[in-house]
Amino acid sequence: MNVFADTLRRIAERVEGTRAVSLVGVDGIPIDTYGPGEGVSVESVAAEMGSFVKSNRPLDGGAVQQLCLVTDGGKAILSRVTEEYYLLLLLTREGNFGRGRFELKKAALALEKELL
């Protein structure tokens, strides 16, 4: 198993309520995905959130580090790995949001070395 797939699998195993977790480019195209993403398209969520990241800059002009979306049907967390890559975690409505953010941050630090 490659380092990306292994990292995604570990995130899914550690975060309760994970639907899918994916390494995506800032263009919204998934590089690698773990989990079925039941009831939601990983590709469409990645594209929408990637589009938002590319078109919006925070007040200080820096890069978006994390973007969270909570809907009636579930939660999505996009977390920056490098300037070009993000981790996307899709959770059920009851999914562990705090643990998800924590695991994405840890994984991003590890994956950054692989992507630079």
LINRADA-V389082 format. One record per backbone hydrogen bond with DSSP energy under -1.0 kcal/mol. CO is the residue of the C=O (numbers start at 1). NH is the residue of the N-H. E is the energy in kcal/mol with one decimal. If there is no record, write none. Layout:
co = {CO	CO}
nh = {NH	NH}
e = {E	E}
This chain:
co = {2	3	4	5	6	7	8	9	10	11	15	16	17	19	20	21	22	23	23	24	25	29	32	34	37	41	42	43	44	45	46	47	48	49	50	51	52	58	65	67	69	74	75	76	77	78	79	84	85	85	86	87	88	89	90	90	91	92	95	96	97	98	99	100	101	102	103	104	105	106	107	108	111	112}
nh = {6	7	8	9	10	11	12	13	14	15	18	96	92	37	90	34	88	31	32	86	28	25	23	21	40	45	46	47	48	49	50	51	52	53	54	55	56	61	80	78	76	71	91	69	89	67	87	26	81	82	24	79	22	77	19	20	75	95	97	100	101	102	103	104	105	106	107	108	109	110	111	112	115	116}
e = {-2.4	-2.0	-2.5	-2.3	-2.2	-2.0	-2.3	-2.2	-1.5	-1.5	-1.3	-2.5	-2.5	-2.0	-3.2	-2.9	-3.2	-3.7	-1.3	-3.0	-2.6	-2.3	-2.6	-2.3	-2.5	-2.2	-2.7	-2.3	-2.3	-2.7	-2.6	-2.1	-1.8	-2.2	-2.3	-1.8	-1.2	-1.9	-3.0	-3.2	-2.7	-3.1	-3.2	-2.9	-2.7	-2.8	-3.1	-2.1	-2.7	-1.8	-3.1	-2.9	-2.7	-2.3	-3.4	-1.4	-1.9	-1.3	-1.3	-2.1	-2.3	-2.1	-2.8	-2.2	-2.0	-2.2	-2.5	-2.6	-1.7	-1.6	-3.0	-1.9	-1.6	-1.2}
